[in-house]
Amino acid sequence: MNQDQNAGKLYYCPMHPEVRQPVFGKCPKCGMDLLPEGTRFGLLRHMIKSPLMIVIMVVVMVAIMAAIMMMR
């Protein structure tokens, strides 16, 4: 991107929406890549990049379903 296209664009952290910067970089709080404002499903795209995050999401979902079934 040239500077004309980059002018006026803000980047934000999907986990910390209060973190906004005029340039691409990393979140100072968690180290995640900042995403351009207006990016849809940014958190999901970030999580899919890491196989470990996918495994963690599946384990958490299975644990929640198991806990719900045990309560019945």
C-alpha distances in whole Angstrom, upper triangle without the diagonal:
4,7,8,6,7,10,13,11,14,14,18,20,22,25,25,23,25,22,19,16,14,12,11,15,18,21,23,26,26,23,21,17,16,14,12,15,17,16,20,22,19,23,24,21,21,25,25,23,26,29,31,30,31,34,35,34,36,39,39,39,42,44,43,45,48,48,49,51,53,54,55
4,6,6,6,9,12,12,15,16,19,22,24,27,27,25,26,23,20,17,14,12,13,16,20,23,25,28,28,25,23,20,18,17,15,17,19,19,22,25,23,26,27,24,24,28,28,26,29,33,34,33,34,38,38,37,40,42,42,42,45,47,46,48,51,51,52,54,56,57,58
4,5,5,6,10,10,13,14,18,21,24,27,26,24,24,21,18,15,11,10,12,16,19,22,23,27,27,24,23,20,18,17,14,16,19,19,23,25,23,26,28,25,25,29,30,28,30,34,35,34,35,39,39,38,41,43,42,43,46,47,47,49,51,52,52,55,57,57,59
4,5,5,9,10,13,16,19,23,25,28,27,25,25,23,19,16,13,13,15,18,22,24,26,29,29,27,25,22,19,18,15,16,18,19,23,26,24,27,29,26,27,30,31,29,32,36,37,36,37,40,40,39,42,44,44,44,47,48,48,49,52,53,53,55,57,57,59
4,6,8,8,11,13,17,20,22,25,25,22,23,21,18,15,12,12,13,17,20,22,24,27,27,25,23,19,17,15,12,13,15,16,19,22,20,24,25,23,23,27,28,26,29,33,34,32,34,37,37,36,39,41,40,40,44,45,44,46,49,49,49,52,54,54,56
4,6,6,9,10,14,17,19,23,22,20,20,18,14,12,8,8,10,13,17,18,21,24,24,22,20,17,14,13,10,12,14,15,18,21,19,22,24,22,21,25,26,25,27,31,32,30,32,35,35,34,37,39,38,39,42,43,42,44,47,47,47,50,52,52,54
4,6,9,11,15,19,21,24,22,20,20,18,14,12,8,9,12,15,19,20,22,24,25,24,22,19,16,15,12,13,15,17,20,23,21,24,26,24,24,28,29,28,30,34,35,33,35,38,37,36,39,42,40,41,44,45,44,46,49,49,49,52,54,54,56
4,6,10,13,17,19,22,20,17,17,16,12,11,7,10,12,16,18,19,21,23,24,23,21,19,15,14,11,10,13,15,18,21,19,22,25,24,23,27,28,28,30,34,35,32,34,37,36,35,38,40,39,39,43,43,42,44,47,47,47,50,52,51,53
4,7,10,14,16,19,17,15,15,14,10,9,6,8,10,13,16,16,19,21,21,20,18,15,12,10,7,7,10,11,15,18,16,19,21,20,20,23,25,24,26,30,31,28,30,33,33,31,34,37,35,35,39,40,39,41,44,44,44,47,49,48,50
4,7,10,13,15,14,11,12,10,6,6,5,7,8,11,13,13,15,17,18,17,15,13,9,8,6,6,9,11,14,16,14,16,19,18,18,21,23,22,25,28,29,26,28,31,30,29,32,34,33,33,37,37,36,38,41,41,41,44,46,46,48
4,7,10,12,11,10,11,8,6,5,6,6,6,8,10,10,13,14,15,14,12,9,5,5,4,5,9,9,13,14,11,13,16,15,14,18,20,19,21,25,25,22,24,28,26,25,29,31,29,30,34,34,33,36,38,38,38,41,43,43,45
4,6,9,8,6,7,6,4,7,9,10,9,9,9,8,11,12,12,12,10,9,5,5,6,6,9,10,12,13,10,11,15,14,13,16,18,18,19,23,23,20,22,25,24,23,26,28,26,27,31,31,30,32,35,35,35,38,40,40,42
4,5,5,5,8,6,7,9,12,12,10,10,8,6,9,9,9,9,7,7,5,6,9,9,12,11,13,12,9,9,13,13,11,13,16,16,17,20,20,17,19,22,20,20,23,25,23,24,28,28,27,30,32,32,32,35,37,37,39
4,6,6,9,9,10,13,15,15,13,13,11,9,12,11,10,11,8,9,7,7,10,10,11,10,10,9,7,6,9,10,9,11,14,14,15,18,18,15,17,20,18,17,20,22,20,21,24,25,24,26,29,29,29,32,34,33,36
4,6,9,9,11,14,17,17,15,14,12,9,11,9,8,10,8,10,10,11,13,13,15,13,14,12,10,8,11,13,11,11,15,15,16,18,17,14,17,19,17,16,19,20,18,20,23,23,22,25,27,27,27,30,32,31,34
4,5,6,9,12,15,16,15,14,11,8,10,8,8,11,10,11,10,11,13,13,15,15,15,15,12,11,14,16,14,15,18,19,19,22,21,18,20,23,20,19,23,24,22,23,27,26,25,28,30,29,30,33,34,34,36
4,5,7,11,14,15,14,14,13,10,12,11,12,13,12,12,10,10,12,10,12,12,13,13,12,11,15,16,15,16,19,20,21,24,23,20,22,25,23,21,25,26,24,25,28,28,27,29,32,31,31,35,36,35,38
4,6,10,13,15,15,15,14,10,11,11,13,14,14,14,12,13,14,12,14,15,17,17,15,15,18,20,18,20,23,23,24,27,26,23,25,28,25,24,28,29,27,28,31,31,29,32,35,34,34,37,39,38,40
4,7,10,12,12,11,10,7,8,8,10,11,11,11,9,11,12,11,14,15,17,17,14,14,18,18,16,19,22,21,22,26,25,22,25,27,25,24,28,29,27,28,32,32,31,33,36,35,36,39,40,40,42
4,7,9,10,10,10,9,10,12,13,13,12,12,8,9,10,9,12,13,16,17,14,15,19,19,17,20,23,22,23,27,27,24,26,29,27,26,30,32,30,31,34,34,33,36,38,38,38,41,43,42,45
4,5,7,8,10,9,11,13,15,14,13,11,8,10,10,10,14,15,18,19,16,17,21,20,18,21,24,23,24,28,28,25,28,31,29,29,32,34,32,33,37,37,36,39,41,41,41,44,46,46,48
4,7,9,12,12,14,17,18,16,16,13,10,11,9,10,14,15,18,20,17,19,22,21,20,23,25,24,26,30,30,28,30,33,32,31,35,36,35,36,39,40,39,41,44,44,44,47,49,48,51
4,6,10,11,13,16,17,15,14,11,9,10,9,11,15,15,19,20,17,19,22,20,18,22,24,22,24,27,28,26,28,31,31,30,33,35,34,35,39,39,39,41,43,43,44,47,48,49,51
4,7,10,12,15,15,12,11,8,6,7,8,11,14,13,17,18,14,16,19,17,15,18,20,18,20,24,24,23,25,28,27,27,30,32,31,32,35,36,36,38,41,41,41,44,46,46,48
4,7,9,12,12,9,9,6,6,9,10,13,16,15,18,18,15,16,18,17,14,17,19,17,18,22,22,21,24,26,25,25,29,30,29,31,34,35,34,37,39,39,40,43,44,45,47
4,6,9,8,5,5,5,6,9,12,14,17,16,18,18,14,14,17,16,13,15,18,16,16,20,20,18,21,24,22,23,26,27,26,28,31,31,32,34,36,36,37,40,41,42,44
4,5,6,5,5,6,6,10,13,14,17,16,18,17,14,13,17,16,13,15,18,17,17,21,20,18,21,23,22,22,25,26,25,27,30,30,30,33,35,34,35,38,39,39,42
4,6,6,8,10,10,13,16,17,20,20,22,21,18,17,20,20,17,18,21,20,20,23,22,20,24,26,23,24,28,28,27,29,32,31,31,34,36,35,37,40,41,41,44
4,6,8,11,11,15,17,18,21,20,21,20,17,15,19,19,16,17,21,20,19,22,20,18,22,24,21,22,25,26,24,26,29,28,28,31,33,32,34,37,37,37,40
4,6,9,10,14,17,18,20,19,20,18,15,13,16,16,13,14,17,16,15,18,17,15,18,20,18,18,22,22,21,23,26,26,26,29,30,30,31,34,35,35,38
4,7,9,12,16,17,20,18,20,18,15,13,16,16,12,13,16,15,14,18,16,15,19,20,19,20,23,24,23,25,28,28,28,31,32,32,34,37,37,38,41
4,6,9,13,15,17,15,16,15,11,10,13,12,8,10,13,12,12,16,15,13,16,18,17,17,21,22,21,23,26,26,26,29,31,31,32,35,36,37,39
4,6,10,12,15,13,15,14,10,10,13,11,8,11,13,12,13,17,17,15,18,20,20,20,23,24,24,25,28,29,29,31,33,34,35,37,39,39,42
4,7,9,12,10,13,13,9,10,13,12,10,13,16,14,16,20,20,18,20,23,22,21,25,26,25,26,30,30,30,32,35,35,35,38,40,40,42
4,6,8,7,10,10,7,9,12,10,9,13,15,14,16,20,21,18,20,23,22,21,24,27,26,26,29,30,30,32,35,35,35,38,40,40,42
4,6,6,10,11,9,12,14,13,13,16,18,17,20,23,24,22,23,26,26,24,27,30,29,29,32,33,33,34,37,38,38,40,42,42,44
4,6,9,11,10,12,15,14,15,18,19,19,22,25,26,23,24,28,27,25,28,30,29,29,32,33,32,34,37,37,37,40,42,41,43
4,6,9,9,12,14,14,15,18,19,19,22,25,26,23,24,27,27,24,27,30,28,28,32,33,31,33,36,36,36,38,41,40,42
4,7,6,9,11,10,11,14,15,16,19,22,23,20,20,24,24,22,24,27,26,25,29,30,29,30,34,34,34,36,39,39,40
4,5,8,9,9,11,13,14,15,18,21,22,19,19,22,22,19,22,25,24,23,26,28,26,28,31,31,31,33,36,36,37
4,6,5,6,9,10,11,13,15,17,19,15,15,19,18,16,18,21,20,19,23,24,23,24,27,28,28,30,32,33,34
4,5,5,6,9,10,11,13,16,17,14,15,18,18,16,19,21,20,20,24,25,24,26,29,29,29,32,34,34,36
4,5,5,6,9,10,12,14,15,11,12,16,15,13,16,18,17,17,21,22,21,23,26,26,26,29,31,31,33
4,5,5,6,9,10,12,13,10,10,14,13,11,13,16,15,15,18,20,19,21,24,25,25,27,29,30,31
4,5,5,7,9,12,14,11,11,15,15,13,16,19,18,18,21,23,23,24,27,28,28,30,32,33,35
4,6,5,7,11,12,9,10,14,14,13,16,18,18,18,21,23,23,24,27,28,28,31,32,33,35
4,5,6,8,9,6,7,10,10,9,12,14,14,15,18,19,19,21,23,24,25,27,29,30,32
4,5,7,9,7,6,10,11,10,12,15,15,15,18,20,20,21,24,25,26,28,30,31,33
4,7,9,8,9,12,13,13,15,17,18,19,21,23,23,25,27,28,29,31,33,34,36
4,5,5,7,9,10,11,13,15,16,17,19,20,22,23,25,26,28,29,31,32,34
4,5,5,6,9,10,11,12,14,16,17,18,20,21,23,24,26,27,29,31,33
4,5,5,6,9,10,11,12,14,15,16,18,20,21,22,24,26,27,29,31
4,5,5,6,9,10,10,12,14,15,16,18,20,21,23,24,26,27,29
4,5,5,6,9,10,11,12,14,15,17,18,20,21,23,24,26,28
4,5,5,6,9,10,11,12,14,15,16,18,20,21,22,25,26
4,5,5,6,9,10,11,12,14,15,16,18,20,21,23,25
4,6,5,6,9,10,11,12,14,15,17,18,20,21,23
4,5,5,6,9,10,11,12,14,15,16,18,20,22
4,5,5,6,9,10,10,12,14,15,16,19,21
4,5,5,6,9,10,11,12,14,15,17,19
4,5,5,6,9,10,11,12,14,16,17
4,5,5,6,9,10,11,12,14,16
4,5,5,6,9,10,11,12,15
4,5,5,6,9,10,11,13
4,5,5,6,9,10,11
4,5,5,6,9,10
4,5,5,6,9
4,5,5,7
4,5,6
4,5
4
